[in-house]
Amino acid sequence: MARAVYSERDIVLLDDPISAVDAGVSAFIVENCLCGILKNRTVVLVTHQLNALEFADNIVILERGEVIA
């Protein structure tokens, strides 16, 4: 997560960075990183945490490797 935040890349790929932290840390990451420092970049976030979806511009739902919605 830190490398993504401090990189100067236009596109950031994140594989469920909020899954292994408690609710407070998860909220901090979403608010300060995803909606803060990374807000002007394209962020592809893979997650099972539904609370992060309200901040997404686009949502893709996969089932068995195929897009279902």
N, C-alpha and C positions, 0 to 999 in steps of 0.2 A: 504494500500500500504506500509506504513512504517513497519508494522509487517512482511510483506512478505520480504522486503528488509533486515531487521535485523535478521530474523530467519535463522537458519542453515539447513533448510529443503532442500532436493534435488529436490523436486517437489513443484512448486508454482502454485496455481489456482487463477486466477484473473478474476473477473466478471466485465468487462467494466470499469476499473478505469479511463479511459481517456474520458469518455462520458460527464462528468459534468464540464469539465475545458475548458478554451479557448485554441486556437491553440498554443500559446507560451508555456503554461504549459504542454500541451499534448506533444509537441516536446521535452520538457525537460524530461518528464517522460520516453518517448520512448528512448531517447538518453542516459540518465544517469542511469535509472533503468533497463529497459528491455534489452538494448544493453550494459549496463555498469555493474552494480553490479550483476545483475541476469544472465549475459551472459553464465556462466558455469553451470547453473541449467536448469532443464526442466521446462518451463513456459507454462501453458495452459492459453491462453488469449481468453476470449470471448469478442467480440467487433463488433460494427457497423462502426468503424472508419477505412476506407479503407487505410489511410496513414500508418497505422501500419503493413499492410500486407507485405510490401516490406522487412521487417526484419524477416519474419517467415521462418522457415525451412519447415514446413508443414502447409497446410491450409485445413480445413474441412468446407464445406458449408452445412448448415442445412436448410431444409424447412419443416415446420410443424412437427418438431421433427425427421425427417429422413435425413440421409446423402444423398445429391444429387450430390456432387462433392468433 
